[in-house]
Amino acid sequence: MSLDPRAFLRSLFDAAIAAAQPERVIAPHLPPPPKGRTVVIGAGKAGGAMAAAVDALWPVDKPLSGLVVTRYDHVPPAYKKQPGRIEVVEASHPVPDEAGAQAARRIAALAQGLTADDLVLCLISGGGSALLSMPAEGLTLPDKQRINQALLKSGASISEMNCVRKHLSAIKGGRLAAMCAPAPVVSLLISDVPGDDPSVIASGPTVADPSTCREALGILQRYGIDVPPLAAQGLRTGAFETPKPGDERLARNTLAMIATPQASLQAAAQAARAAGITAHVLSDEIEGESREVGKVHAALARAVARRGEPFTRPCVILSGGETTVTVGKDARGRGGRASEFLLACAVTLQGEPGVWVLAGDTDGIDGIETNAGAIVTPDTLARAMALGRKPDEYLASHDAWSFFAALDDLVVTGPTYTNVNDFRALLIL
């Protein structure tokens, strides 16, 4: 079998991303136009592409307006050049900025004064939590920025981070949907979280929140993150509690999951099988420290390569989810969870013949860098040592980006205009 491992793995990554493009998945989930107005609001890394898709599909003779916020440089070029009926603005991710705060205030204003004859279409995707920043009473935007940065470095899971974000927000955790009442809200979601829990995606601005102030306070205490006294008091007293399941203001609301990590992994698996390679999807819900998950994946690939267990080769092993990177306060390395996963994987594989690995974030951005991820080959360590680069030292300093950049092994896609979280593919020939 003639196969270019690098090109093959990249084709699987591209297939996973293509399966989650809003223009491909949104049409079956659009409701009919209402008697009154249709207002589109939303936030997330896929927000620009979702807005463009809705604008193209919505009847031209039916009223349509609204505002969606996405990450800087994440508006599809065609829509940016010729905007439609839905305004799209850009803001900072993963740490919120004033542009996101201003967008959140404008979106909250659009939710006011609606009637039961109107319809709200809410377009939600991963990244929306940072992009839709409206601090709770007693908090400022700098407070939210500091807390967010601390959470990102703490090793907290995405569900823990979003529990805190919801309770320190005036718009998340179902609050935005409550503002829209009595208008019905149809939420279209692209999932970037393990388990596809809609209350976790972008901190669930239109979804009833089962978590509590007490849980949020416990998470902050567990990771040693301080909040201003007024905010701490709001959590302790329950004043910051979110709308819960059964809240009457959310009674007419519905949601649809239009793209998921599992669907993207299955699309990659189908592409692999079409190329004659057996594909195995481990899970779309893998969490944990990136380096530890990397070691486990490497051990599995090595068992297949050496013993043909638990899978026979040739094959590709696929997985998704959201890992974390816990860094010290003084860490200055560059890279995200995909590249850290890969570096740990390379160290564990120790140049195992016949094993290639690609990992990337499906939004096209690994951490805060410009690459989506990177690739590991059987000669990764040998090439690194020839350049005098010791992988263990780069792993210890959380500097996986620099390691793979020196080898010209970064995977660069640019913004993909969607986000179904981590993608990992291990090819064993």
C-alpha positions as CSV (number, residue, x, y, z in Angstrom):
1,M,0.0,0.0,0.0
2,S,1.4,3.4,-1.1
3,L,0.5,5.9,1.6
4,D,2.0,9.3,2.5
5,P,1.4,9.3,6.3
6,R,1.6,13.0,6.7
7,A,-0.8,13.8,3.9
8,F,-3.1,11.0,5.1
9,L,-3.3,12.3,8.7
10,R,-3.9,15.8,7.5
11,S,-6.7,14.6,5.2
12,L,-8.4,13.0,8.3
13,F,-8.1,16.3,10.2
14,D,-9.6,18.2,7.3
15,A,-12.5,15.7,7.1
16,A,-13.2,16.2,10.7
17,I,-13.3,20.0,10.3
18,A,-15.4,19.9,7.2
19,A,-18.0,17.8,8.9
20,A,-18.6,20.6,11.4
21,Q,-18.8,23.5,9.0
22,P,-22.0,25.5,9.7
23,E,-22.9,25.8,6.1
24,R,-23.1,22.0,5.9
25,V,-25.1,21.3,9.1
26,I,-27.3,24.2,9.9
27,A,-30.1,24.0,7.3
28,P,-32.1,21.0,8.8
29,H,-32.3,22.8,12.1
30,L,-33.7,26.2,11.1
31,P,-37.2,26.8,12.4
32,P,-39.9,28.5,10.1
33,P,-40.1,32.3,10.3
34,P,-42.3,33.6,13.1
35,K,-45.3,35.9,12.9
36,G,-43.2,38.7,14.3
37,R,-39.5,39.5,14.1
38,T,-36.5,37.1,14.0
39,V,-33.6,38.3,16.1
40,V,-30.3,36.4,15.8
41,I,-27.8,36.6,18.7
42,G,-24.9,34.4,19.7
43,A,-21.2,34.0,20.5
44,G,-18.4,31.6,19.7
45,K,-15.5,30.8,17.4
46,A,-18.0,29.5,14.8
47,G,-20.3,32.5,15.3
48,G,-19.3,34.3,12.1
49,A,-19.8,31.2,9.9
50,M,-23.0,30.3,11.7
51,A,-24.4,33.9,11.1
52,A,-23.3,33.7,7.4
53,A,-25.1,30.4,7.0
54,V,-28.3,31.6,8.6
55,D,-28.3,34.8,6.5
56,A,-27.9,32.8,3.3
57,L,-30.7,30.3,4.2
58,W,-33.3,32.7,5.7
59,P,-36.0,33.8,3.3
60,V,-35.1,37.2,1.8
61,D,-38.6,38.5,2.3
62,K,-38.7,37.7,6.0
63,P,-37.3,40.2,8.6
64,L,-33.9,39.1,10.0
65,S,-31.5,41.1,12.2
66,G,-29.1,40.6,15.1
67,L,-25.6,40.5,16.5
68,V,-23.1,37.7,16.9
69,V,-19.7,38.0,18.5
70,T,-16.7,35.8,17.4
71,R,-13.0,35.6,17.9
72,Y,-10.7,38.1,16.2
73,D,-10.0,37.0,12.5
74,H,-12.8,34.3,12.7
75,V,-15.3,35.9,10.3
76,P,-15.4,34.1,7.0
77,P,-13.7,36.4,4.4
78,A,-16.7,36.4,2.0
79,Y,-19.1,37.6,4.8
80,K,-16.6,40.1,6.1
81,K,-16.3,41.6,2.6
82,Q,-20.0,41.7,2.1
83,P,-21.9,41.5,5.4
84,G,-25.5,40.2,5.5
85,R,-28.4,41.0,7.7
86,I,-26.7,39.8,10.9
87,E,-23.9,41.9,12.3
88,V,-20.8,40.1,13.3
89,V,-18.2,41.7,15.6
90,E,-14.9,40.3,16.9
91,A,-13.4,40.1,20.3
92,S,-10.7,38.4,22.3
93,H,-10.4,34.8,23.3
94,P,-9.5,33.1,25.6
95,V,-9.2,36.1,27.9
96,P,-12.1,38.6,27.4
97,D,-11.6,42.2,26.4
98,E,-13.7,45.4,26.2
99,A,-14.9,44.5,22.7
100,G,-16.5,41.3,24.0
101,A,-17.9,43.2,27.0
102,Q,-19.5,45.8,24.7
103,A,-20.9,43.1,22.4
104,A,-22.4,41.3,25.4
105,R,-24.1,44.5,26.5
106,R,-25.5,45.1,23.0
107,I,-26.8,41.5,22.8
108,A,-28.5,41.9,26.2
109,A,-30.1,45.0,24.9
110,L,-31.4,43.1,21.8
111,A,-33.1,40.6,24.1
112,Q,-35.2,43.3,25.7
113,G,-38.8,44.2,24.6
114,L,-39.5,41.0,22.6
115,T,-43.0,39.6,22.3
116,A,-44.4,36.0,22.1
117,D,-44.7,36.5,18.4
118,D,-41.0,37.1,17.9
119,L,-38.3,34.5,17.6
120,V,-34.8,34.5,18.9
121,L,-32.2,32.4,17.1
122,C,-29.2,31.9,19.4
123,L,-26.0,30.7,17.7
124,I,-23.7,29.1,20.2
125,S,-20.3,27.5,19.8
126,G,-17.1,26.9,21.8
127,G,-15.3,30.1,22.9
128,G,-18.5,31.9,23.5
129,S,-17.9,32.1,27.3
130,A,-14.9,34.4,26.9
131,L,-16.4,36.3,24.0
132,L,-19.7,37.1,25.8
133,S,-18.4,38.9,28.9
134,M,-20.8,40.7,31.2
135,P,-19.5,40.7,34.7
136,A,-21.9,40.1,37.6
137,E,-22.4,42.9,40.1
138,G,-19.2,43.6,42.1
139,L,-16.9,42.5,39.3
140,T,-15.1,44.5,36.7
141,L,-13.8,43.4,33.3
142,P,-10.2,43.3,34.7
143,D,-11.5,41.1,37.5
144,K,-12.9,38.7,35.0
145,Q,-9.7,38.7,32.9
146,R,-7.6,37.9,36.0
147,I,-9.9,35.1,37.1
148,N,-10.1,33.7,33.6
149,Q,-6.3,33.7,33.3
150,A,-6.0,31.9,36.6
151,L,-8.6,29.3,35.7
152,L,-6.8,28.6,32.4
153,K,-3.5,28.0,34.2
154,S,-5.0,26.0,37.1
155,G,-5.7,22.7,35.4
156,A,-9.4,23.0,36.0
157,S,-11.7,21.1,33.6
158,I,-13.8,23.0,31.1
159,S,-16.9,22.2,33.2
160,E,-15.3,23.6,36.3
161,M,-14.2,26.7,34.5
162,N,-17.7,27.2,33.0
163,C,-19.4,26.7,36.4
164,V,-17.4,29.6,37.8
165,R,-17.9,31.7,34.6
166,K,-21.7,31.2,34.7
167,H,-22.0,32.4,38.3
168,L,-19.8,35.4,37.9
169,S,-21.7,36.5,34.8
170,A,-24.8,38.6,34.3
171,I,-25.6,36.9,30.9
172,K,-24.5,33.2,31.0
173,G,-26.0,30.2,32.7
174,G,-29.5,30.7,31.1
175,R,-29.7,34.4,31.9
176,L,-29.6,35.5,28.3
177,A,-32.6,33.2,27.5
178,A,-34.5,34.6,30.5
179,M,-33.9,38.1,29.2
180,C,-35.6,37.1,25.9
181,A,-38.9,35.9,27.5
182,P,-41.7,35.8,26.4
183,A,-40.2,35.3,23.0
184,P,-39.2,31.6,22.2
185,V,-35.5,30.9,21.9
186,V,-34.2,28.3,19.4
187,S,-30.5,27.6,20.3
188,L,-28.3,26.1,17.6
189,L,-25.2,24.6,19.2
190,I,-21.8,23.4,17.9
191,S,-20.4,21.3,20.7
192,D,-16.8,21.6,21.9
193,V,-17.2,19.9,25.3
194,P,-16.9,16.2,26.3
195,G,-20.4,14.8,26.6
196,D,-22.0,17.6,24.6
197,D,-23.7,19.0,27.6
198,P,-25.5,22.2,26.3
199,S,-25.3,23.9,29.7
200,V,-21.5,23.7,29.4
201,I,-21.0,24.9,25.8
202,A,-20.0,28.6,26.0
203,S,-21.3,28.5,29.6
204,G,-24.8,27.9,28.5
205,P,-26.2,31.4,28.0
206,T,-29.6,30.1,26.9
207,V,-29.7,26.8,28.9
208,A,-31.0,26.2,32.4
209,D,-28.0,25.7,34.8
210,P,-28.0,22.8,37.2
211,S,-24.8,23.9,38.9
212,T,-24.8,26.2,42.0
213,C,-23.1,29.1,43.6
214,R,-21.8,26.8,46.2
215,E,-20.1,24.6,43.6
216,A,-18.5,27.7,41.9
217,L,-17.2,28.9,45.2
218,G,-15.7,25.4,46.0
219,I,-13.9,25.4,42.6
220,L,-12.4,28.8,43.2
221,Q,-11.2,27.6,46.7
222,R,-9.9,24.3,45.3
223,Y,-7.6,26.1,42.9
224,G,-6.7,29.0,45.2
225,I,-8.3,31.7,43.0
226,D,-9.4,34.9,44.8
227,V,-12.4,37.0,43.8
228,P,-13.3,40.5,45.0
229,P,-15.3,40.6,48.3
230,L,-18.6,41.6,46.7
231,A,-18.4,38.7,44.3
232,A,-17.4,36.3,47.0
233,Q,-20.4,37.5,49.0
234,G,-22.7,37.0,45.9
235,L,-21.5,33.4,45.7
236,R,-21.8,32.7,49.4
237,T,-25.3,34.1,49.8
238,G,-26.6,32.6,46.5
239,A,-27.3,36.1,45.1
240,F,-25.5,35.1,41.9
241,E,-27.7,32.0,41.4
242,T,-28.5,31.1,37.8
243,P,-31.9,30.1,36.2
244,K,-32.6,26.4,37.0
245,P,-34.3,23.6,35.1
246,G,-38.1,24.3,35.2
247,D,-37.7,28.1,35.2
248,E,-40.9,29.4,33.5
249,R,-38.9,32.0,31.5
250,L,-37.3,29.2,29.6
251,A,-40.4,27.1,29.0
252,R,-40.7,27.9,25.3
253,N,-37.1,27.4,24.5
254,T,-35.6,24.6,22.4
255,L,-32.1,23.6,21.2
256,A,-30.5,21.5,18.6
257,M,-26.9,20.1,18.5
258,I,-25.9,20.7,14.9
259,A,-22.3,19.5,15.1
260,T,-20.4,17.4,17.6
261,P,-16.9,16.0,18.2
262,Q,-18.2,12.4,17.7
263,A,-19.7,13.3,14.3
264,S,-16.4,14.8,13.2
265,L,-14.4,11.7,14.4
266,Q,-16.8,9.5,12.5
267,A,-16.3,11.6,9.4
268,A,-12.5,11.1,9.8
269,A,-13.0,7.4,10.3
270,Q,-15.1,7.2,7.2
271,A,-12.3,9.0,5.2
272,A,-9.7,6.6,6.6
273,R,-11.8,3.5,5.6
274,A,-12.3,5.0,2.1
275,A,-8.5,5.1,1.8
276,G,-8.3,1.4,2.8
277,I,-7.2,1.9,6.4
278,T,-9.1,0.4,9.3
279,A,-10.2,3.1,11.8
280,H,-11.0,2.9,15.5
281,V,-12.7,5.7,17.4
282,L,-11.7,5.5,21.0
283,S,-13.8,8.2,22.5
284,D,-14.9,11.9,21.9
285,E,-14.8,12.5,25.7
286,I,-11.1,12.1,26.7
287,E,-10.0,14.5,29.4
288,G,-7.0,14.9,31.7
289,E,-3.5,16.4,31.6
290,S,-2.3,16.6,28.0
291,R,1.0,15.0,28.7
292,E,-0.6,12.1,30.5
293,V,-3.1,11.5,27.8
294,G,-0.2,11.6,25.3
295,K,1.6,8.9,27.2
296,V,-1.4,6.6,27.3
297,H,-2.1,7.1,23.5
298,A,1.6,6.4,22.8
299,A,1.5,3.2,24.9
300,L,-1.6,2.0,22.9
301,A,0.1,2.8,19.6
302,R,3.2,0.9,20.6
303,A,1.2,-2.2,21.6
304,V,-0.5,-2.2,18.2
305,A,2.9,-1.7,16.4
306,R,4.7,-4.4,18.4
307,R,2.1,-7.0,19.2
308,G,-0.9,-6.3,17.0
309,E,-3.1,-5.7,20.1
310,P,-5.7,-4.6,20.8
311,F,-5.9,-3.7,17.0
312,T,-4.2,-5.1,14.0
313,R,-2.2,-2.9,11.7
314,P,-2.4,-1.0,9.5
315,C,-4.9,1.1,11.3
316,V,-5.6,4.6,12.6
317,I,-6.8,5.3,16.1
318,L,-8.9,8.4,16.6
319,S,-9.9,10.3,19.7
320,G,-11.3,13.6,20.8
321,G,-12.3,15.5,24.0
322,E,-10.6,18.3,25.8
323,T,-7.3,17.9,27.7
324,T,-5.7,20.5,30.0
325,V,-2.3,21.9,30.6
326,T,-1.4,22.9,34.1
327,V,1.4,25.4,34.1
328,G,3.3,27.1,36.9
329,K,3.0,30.8,37.5
330,D,6.5,31.4,36.0
331,A,6.1,29.2,32.9
332,R,7.0,31.0,29.7
333,G,6.8,28.2,27.2
334,R,4.7,28.4,24.0
335,G,2.1,25.9,22.9
336,G,-1.3,24.5,23.6
337,R,-2.8,21.2,24.7
338,A,-2.4,19.5,21.3
339,S,1.3,20.2,21.0
340,E,1.9,19.2,24.6
341,F,0.0,16.0,24.0
342,L,2.2,15.3,21.0
343,L,5.5,16.0,22.7
344,A,4.7,13.6,25.5
345,C,3.6,11.1,22.9
346,A,6.9,11.5,21.1
347,V,8.9,11.0,24.2
348,T,7.0,7.9,25.1
349,L,7.1,6.4,21.6
350,Q,10.9,6.8,21.5
351,G,11.0,6.7,17.7
352,E,8.7,3.6,17.4
353,P,8.9,2.5,13.8
354,G,5.7,2.8,11.8
355,V,3.9,5.2,14.1
356,W,2.8,8.7,13.0
357,V,0.6,11.0,15.2
358,L,-1.3,14.2,14.4
359,A,-3.2,16.2,17.0
360,G,-4.8,19.6,16.6
361,D,-7.6,21.9,17.8
362,T,-10.4,21.9,15.3
363,D,-10.8,25.7,15.6
364,G,-7.3,26.0,14.0
365,I,-5.7,27.5,17.1
366,D,-3.7,25.5,19.6
367,G,-3.7,27.5,22.8
368,I,-2.9,31.1,21.7
369,E,-0.6,30.3,18.9
370,T,-1.2,30.4,15.1
371,N,-1.0,26.6,14.6
372,A,-3.7,24.1,14.9
373,G,-1.4,21.4,16.2
374,A,1.6,19.4,15.0
375,I,2.7,16.0,13.8
376,V,5.0,13.3,15.3
377,T,6.9,10.9,13.0
378,P,9.1,7.9,13.7
379,D,12.2,10.2,13.3
380,T,10.9,13.2,15.4
381,L,13.3,12.6,18.3
382,A,16.3,11.8,16.0
383,R,15.8,15.1,14.1
384,A,15.4,17.0,17.3
385,M,18.6,15.6,18.8
386,A,20.4,16.4,15.6
387,L,19.4,20.1,16.2
388,G,20.5,19.8,19.9
389,R,17.0,20.0,21.2
390,K,16.2,17.8,24.2
391,P,12.5,16.9,24.2
392,D,12.3,16.3,27.9
393,E,13.5,19.9,28.6
394,Y,10.9,21.4,26.2
395,L,8.1,19.3,27.9
396,A,9.2,20.4,31.3
397,S,8.9,24.0,30.3
398,H,5.6,23.6,28.4
399,D,7.4,24.8,25.3
400,A,6.1,22.2,22.7
401,W,5.4,24.9,20.1
402,S,9.1,25.8,19.9
403,F,10.1,22.2,19.7
404,F,7.8,21.4,16.7
405,A,8.4,24.7,15.1
406,A,12.2,24.0,14.9
407,L,11.4,20.7,13.1
408,D,8.9,22.4,10.7
409,D,6.3,20.0,12.0
410,L,3.6,22.4,13.0
411,V,0.1,22.0,11.4
412,V,-1.2,25.3,10.3
413,T,-4.8,25.6,9.0
414,G,-5.7,29.2,9.9
415,P,-9.1,29.8,11.4
416,T,-11.5,27.0,10.5
417,Y,-14.7,28.8,11.4
418,T,-15.9,25.9,13.6
419,N,-14.9,24.3,16.8
420,V,-15.5,20.7,17.9
421,N,-12.5,20.6,20.2
422,D,-9.4,18.3,20.2
423,F,-8.7,15.9,17.4
424,R,-6.1,13.1,17.6
425,A,-5.1,10.5,15.1
426,L,-2.5,7.8,15.5
427,L,-1.5,5.9,12.3
428,I,0.2,2.6,12.8
429,L,1.6,0.9,9.6
